[in-house]
Structure formats: C-alpha cells, structure tokens
Amino acid sequence: MFLFRALPIALMATAVPVAIFALPAAAQETARPSAETQAPNAEYKPAFPGQTRAPLPARPTEIRQEVIAKDLPQLWAMEFLPDGRMLVTAKAGAMHIITPDGQIGPEIAGVPKVSQAGQGGLLDVALAPDFEQSGQIYFSFAEPRDGGNGTSVARGRLVQDDAGGGKLEDVAVIFRQMPTYDGDKHFGSRLVFAPDGNLFVTVGERSDQQTRVHAQDLASGFGKVFRLQPDGKPVPDNPFVGNADQLPEIWSLGHRNTQSAALDGQGRLWVVEHGPMGGDELNRPEAGKNYGWPEVTYGLEYSGAKIGDGQTAMSGTEQPVYYWDPVIAPSGMAWYDADAIPEWKGSFLIGGLVSQGVVVVHLADDKVDWEERIPVEARVRDVKVGPDGAVYAVTEARGSGGSTIVRLSKG
C-alpha cells in the first residue's frame, strides 16, 4: 500500500506553499494554487472566472492506494455486479469477471467480434436497471462492417457459471452509429442509464478532417450524444424526433470524442470529451443543444495551428462548464456520493490517460469549485465507486500492455 498527498510535485519542491499557508485564512482562499502547473498550449481567455485552472482544495486529501488485481489483459471498462465482483471488458474483445480479491475468471463466451485496431475494440459495459431480475447487460464496441467500422451498442443476457465465467445469450445489436467509416479513431464511447430507464450513448466524430465537420450535421451520427429506449429505438420526446433529415436518436451535438460520462446526484448527465491539443471539456449535455466542435474549441491542432478561425465562442453553441489545457485525456467517470471519502462528496472523478491519475472536480452551483489530482502513475481508463465507498481505477499500459485495478481509499 502507498500513501499519497495529492499536491503537484512542482509545488512541493518550492517554498510557495509555505508562504500561502502563512497567510491569514481569508487570503489563503484566494491564494490557493491551481491543480494544473504546466503552461497552456493556447492563449485563449476563458469565458468566465473558474472555467479553467480551478484551485486546489484547501487541504489535500490523503488517499491510500492498493493494487487489487494485476497482470490483466488491456481493459477498457468495469462495472460492479450486485455481489461485489467486477465485470470488465478487454479491448481485444473479451469480457471477464474479477473477484474482490483480484482473481480473474475465464473469458465469457458469446461476445461479438470487434474491430480492435487503433482506438477500437470492446468498449463500455453497463448493467440494465433490472439486471438482478433480467441478467441483461449492455455493451458498446467498434463493430467491423462492410466498408469500415463504427460504434455499435448490443445487449445480451449474462449467464454466470460456477467457474467464475459464463456466457452471453440472446445477443443483439440494438443501435449502430452511422455512417460506417474506414478509420481507427474516436469511437467514444460510454453508456449511462438515466433514472427514467432510457440509455445515453456517447460517440466520437471519427477524428479525421473530413469526418469531424459532421459533428455539426444532424443527419450524421458522428460527434453526438444519443438517447435511446432500452430496445435501441429513439426516445419519443428526443429533440429532433419528427424532423426531416435529422436523426431522432440525437440528444446533443457538437462533441469531439466523449469517453467520460456519468450522472450527478440529481440524475443529470455530465460528460468529459477529449479536446485536441488542449481543450478537454466538461459539459452537461441538454436536449438539442450544440457544444461547438469543431467550430468552437479551446484547443489547437496537434501542429499548434488554430482550429478553423480559432473561435472559443459562437452564437448558438454552449460554453463548456470547465476545460483543461494542457489535456488530461479523459476516460471513465463517476459521481462520488459515498461517505468513505467525505472530502470528495459532490465531486466527479475522471480518469486521466495523459495525466496518469484520477482527476477530482468538486462542483458548487454547477461550476467547478476546486480540482485535485491523485497520481496513480499509469493511464486511467475507467473509474468506478465500489459498494464499499472506495474508488476503483482501471489502469492500462500503452499498446498491447496489460491493466491493473487500483483501490483508492481514505488514508
């Protein structure tokens, strides 16, 4: 086990924190340093105070880390089963069940073939709201198709066996992101069931110059958040139902590549999407609203050039609640409403691939009040709150490297 205090190394190596904590209490509040210590890539100005580089909390959270499971295949997602075991997806196309003490079961049979090149593979997994009665699970994957691939959502009944594995029965694809495209990037995706039983599905815009523009096209499934009924059909009151040449499954548009999504304590959907070089965004998607990409962004091309006209605001588009520059490279997200780590109550926990840790953003009045970084020294692909109130981070190594599951608890 290891004990971390979540202060950036750069700050611990200077005398600045000593000076800050020597100030009167009122001055300390305004002088708290930002969680981000690196210079931004772009010289864009935020639209409002606190939209980026929020301060650290008044006191760092002491967190203990314990490796629960290691030497796993390269995982993409995790979901807790009612009995406390973990159902995980592996990028190469397998599902497994892992016990609380880290023992991995045999491969679950019946998973469809996936396109695993690049950023593809077997992606997210979610239990149906009635899982304890139905055994139904939902999962997203990069589906191989004639002419290319695309993000698809399937469901099936998980039948477990005594060996710690099992099989999927009655598997059916219930939704396909269209059009099909021959690429290997920006598939998304996360699956989140809303309190009303409908399913949010996030996807990417497939990355390339010729596809990214379709994030603004309501006839295209690129760069959207979808809202589906459990059978994959559009929800009847979706914002574009009944409009010619507009996909009825669309909930919101103008997204880049959304790999983080979760409900808050009020049951509202929040997402974090990958920006390019800078410009990762925290958004709360609302019905029919446009979140700007690629017309509006706080990021740059990877070459350092501006994207389009370099606009950070435009009529008809929404501002991000918060953005990061440099990027954290978000993946996986959970709302913390447990009691085991009281400092984090009312916060989102976001996996950081580039930042190699868990990013904690505490909300107040739907704005980020403070941000904290918990280093785990590995790329964090998914984050879940366990039944014990601890936080479980799924890490990955680049390429074909394996994964670990790390438990974060109060130090």
N, C-alpha and C positions, 0 to 999 in steps of 0.2 A: 504494500500500500504506500501511497505517496501523498503528501500534504502540500497543497499549493495555495498561495495567496495571489489572487488574480490582479496583480499590478503589472503593467508592462515593464519589461526588463530595462528599457531605456530610462524609465522614471526611477527605478530602484537604484540605478547607477549614478544618479545625480543628487545634489543637495536640495533640489527644488521641493520635493515633498516635505522636507523638514521645515522649510520656510512657510509652506502652506499651512501645516498643522500648528505652527506657532502663531498664526493669525487669530483674531477674535472669531467667534463662531459665525457671525453674520458675514464676515469677509471670506471665511473658509468656503461658504456655499458658492460664492461667485468665482472663487479661485480654483475650484476643483479642476484638475486636468482632464483632457479628453481621453477616452479609451484608445483612440487612434493617434499614433505618434508619428506616422510617416507623412510626407508631403503629398498633397493631392496631385493627380495627373492633370486635371483640368483646372482652369482659373475661373470656373463658373461660380456665381454667387447664389446661395440658397434663396428660396422664395420667402422664407420666414425663419425667425430665430428657432434654433433647435432642430432644423430639418436634417442636419448632418453634424457629426462630431459632437455628440452629446457628452456630458461629463461622466466621469466615473461615479459610482455611488459614494456616499460619504465615508463608508467603511468597506474595505474589500471583504468578500465572502470567503470564508475558509472552507475549502472543499477537499474532501478525501477521495482519491481515485483508486479503484480496484479493477483489475482485469478479470472479467467474468469468463470469457471464452476467447481462445486464440487459435491460430492456425486454421482459420475458417476459409472457405472459398471467398472470392471477392463479392461481398454483399452489396445490395442496393437499398433494401428496406427491411423494416422489422415491425411486427405487430404483436402485442401481448395477447395470448389466449386467456380465456377465463380462469384457467387453473394456474396461471403464472408462468407457463412456458412461453417461449418466443417463436413465432412463425417468421421465417426470414426468406427473402428472395436473393438469389445469387445472379449476378449479371449474365453469366453464361447460360442461364435458363433453367436453373433448378430451384426448388423450394425444399427447406428443411425445417424441422422443429428442434429447438435447442432448450435443454432443461435449465432451471435456475442455477444449477452448479456448473453449467458450461458444456454439457455433453451434447454433441450434435447427432441427430438421428439420421437414418438413411434418407436418400432422395425420395421425395414424394412423386409418385407416378401420375401421369396424365397431364402434365404441363405442356402447352403447345410449343412448337418450335419458335425460336426467337431469332431476330437479326441482331447479333451481338457486336458487330463492327463499330468502331468509334465509340460514341456515347450511347449506343443502343444496348439492347439486352432485355432481360426480365426486370421490370422497374418496381412500381409500388404495389403494396398489398393492403387491403382493408377488410375487416370483418363486417359482414352485413349486420345491421342493427339487431336483427333477430337471430344472430349466429347460434346462440345456445339452443334454439329450437330447430333451426333450419340447417345449420352447418355450412351455410353459404359464405364464400369469400369472393372478393372482387380483386382483380389484379390488372395492372397495365403493363404493356410490353411493346417493344419495337417489332412490329409484325412484318415478316417478309411477304412481299406481294409481287405480282407481275408488274415489272417496270420500276420496282424500287421497294419502298417500305413506308411505314407510318406508325404513329402511336395508336394502339387499339386497347380497348378495355374488355375483359372477359370475366365471367363468373362461373363458379362451379361449387360443388358440394365436397367439403373436405371430410373424408372418411379416415379416421385415425386407426392405427393398429397397435398391438401390444409391443412391437419392436421400436416404437418411438417414431415411426414414419406413417405411411398411409398412401392414399391416392385421392385424386380429384375425379369426381363423377359428374356427368351431365354438363361438361364444359361447353360454354357457348360464348362467342364473341358478341357483345351487345352493342358496341359502338366502335366506329372507325373514324379517326381523324382523316379528312380528305382535303386536298387531293393526295394521292400517292406521289412520293418524290424519291428520287435516287440519290440519297445523301446519308451521312452517318452522324449528324449532329442535331442538337436541340430538339429532342423528343419530349421534353418535360421529364416526368410528369408526376403529379400527386393526386391521390384520391381522398376525398373528405366527405363523409356523410353529414348532412345538415340535420338539425333537430327534427325537421319535418319528414325525414327519411329519404329525401332526394340526395343525389350524388353530385358533388362538384368534381370536375376533372380539369386539371391544368395541363397545357401542352406548350411546346415551343414553336418558333416560326421557321425552323429548319436551317437557320444561321446564314445561308448564302445571300448574296446581294439580290438575286432575282426572286428569292422567297420572302425575305424579311419585310418587303413592302406590303405583303398580303396580310400582315398583322392588322392593317387598317381596312381590309376588304371583308365585308360581311358575308360575301359569298364563299369565302375561304375558311378552312379550319385551322390555318396557321396563326400562332400567336394569340390564342384565346383562352378564356376560362369557359367551360361548358357546364350546364346544369341539366342533369338527366333524372328521369324517373328510374327506379331500380331495374326496370327491364331495358333501359337504354334509350327509351323514347324521350323526346323533349318534354320538359315540364310545361303544361298548357299556358301558364302565365309568364313564361320567359319573355324578355323584352322585344324580341324580333319575330315572335310567332305570328304567322299570317302575312308577313311582308314578302313580296316577291323578291327573289334573288338574294335573300338573307337567310342564313342558316338558323333554324328555330332552336337549335341546341345552345346557341351562344348566350352566355351571361354577360361577359365583358370582353373588350377587345384592346388591342394596342399593347400586348405583352411580348416580351422577348423570349425568355426561356425560364419557365417557372418550375423550380424543383423544390420549393418550400411552400407548404400550405397547412393551415390549422384554424380551428375555431377558437374564438376568445371566450371569456366567461359568460358573455351574453349570447353565445351561439352564432356569432357573425364570422364570416370567412375573412381571413387575412392571408396574404401571400408575400413571398420574397422572390424576386426574379433576378436572374443573372444580368448584369449590365455587361458592356464590352470592356474597355479599359477604363475602369471607374463606372459609377452609375448603377450598382446594385440597388434595387428599390424595395422598400416595404410599402405595400399598398393594401387597402381594404376594398376589394372589388365590389362595386354596386351595380345593380341591374342596368344594362345598356350603356354604361359609362366607358369612356375611351381613355386609356392610360398612356397613350402617346407614342409608343415605339413604332417606327423609327423616326418619326417626325420630331419628337421631343425626347431629350435624354440629357442626363448629367455626365455621360461618359463620352469617350473618344474611340475612334477606330484603333485597332491594335497598332497601326502605324504611327499613331499620335495625331492624325488629322481629325478635324471636326467631322461629325456625322451630319450629313445634309448641310443645313445652314447654321448648325451649332445652336439650335433653339433649345432653351430649357423650359419654355412656357409657350402655350399657344391656346387660343380660344377654342373651346370645345374639348379640351383634354384636361385630365386631372393631374394635380401635383402629387408626387409620392409623399407619403407621411414622413418618410425618412429615406436617406440614401447614403451609400458608402463610396468613398473614393480615397484611397485605393479600395479594390473589391475585397470582400470576404469570401466570395464564390459560394453562395448559399445552397445548402441541400439538406432537407429534413427540417422539421419544425414542430414544436409542441408548445402548448399553453400550460404554464405551471400554476396550478390551483391547489396543490397539496400543502401539507403542514411540515413536512420533514426538513425543508429548507425555507424557513419563513421569509428570508430576505428576498427570495425570488417570487413570492406570491404576486400574481398580477403581471407576470412577465412572459414574453415569448423567448423560447430557447431555440436557437437557429444553428444548424450545423455549418461549420466553415471549412471549405475544402482548402482554399489558399491560406486562410488564416489559421488553419490546423487547430481547431478547438471548437468550443461551444460559445456562441455569442449570445449574451443575455441582454434583452432590451426591455426595460421596465416602462410601462405605459401609465400616463396620467392624462385624463381627458382626451384620449385617442391620440396623444402625442408621446414621443419618446422622452421620458424624464431623465433616464440615465442608461448608460451602456457599460457592460462589463465583459471582459474576455477571459475565458477559462481555457488555458492551453492544455491540449492532450497530446501534442507532438505527433499528430497524424491527421490526415484528411478525414473530416467527419461527414459521413454520407447520410446518416439519419439520426434523429433524436426522439426518444420516447420517455414519458413519465411512467415508471413502473407502479405496480399495485402497492409497493412499499413506500411510495413517495420519493424514491431516489430517481435520478435521471440516468438513462442508459444511452450511451453514444455508440453508434456503429461506425467504426473507422475502416479506412481502406488504404492500401498501397497503390501507387500508380501502376498502370499497365495491367498485367495479369497477377499482381501481388495479392496476398490474402487479406483477411479482415480480422479485427478483434471487436469484442464488445466490452466497453468500459462502463463501470458503475460509478456515478458521481453522487456523493452523499455529504452530509454536513460534517465538517471537520471538527 
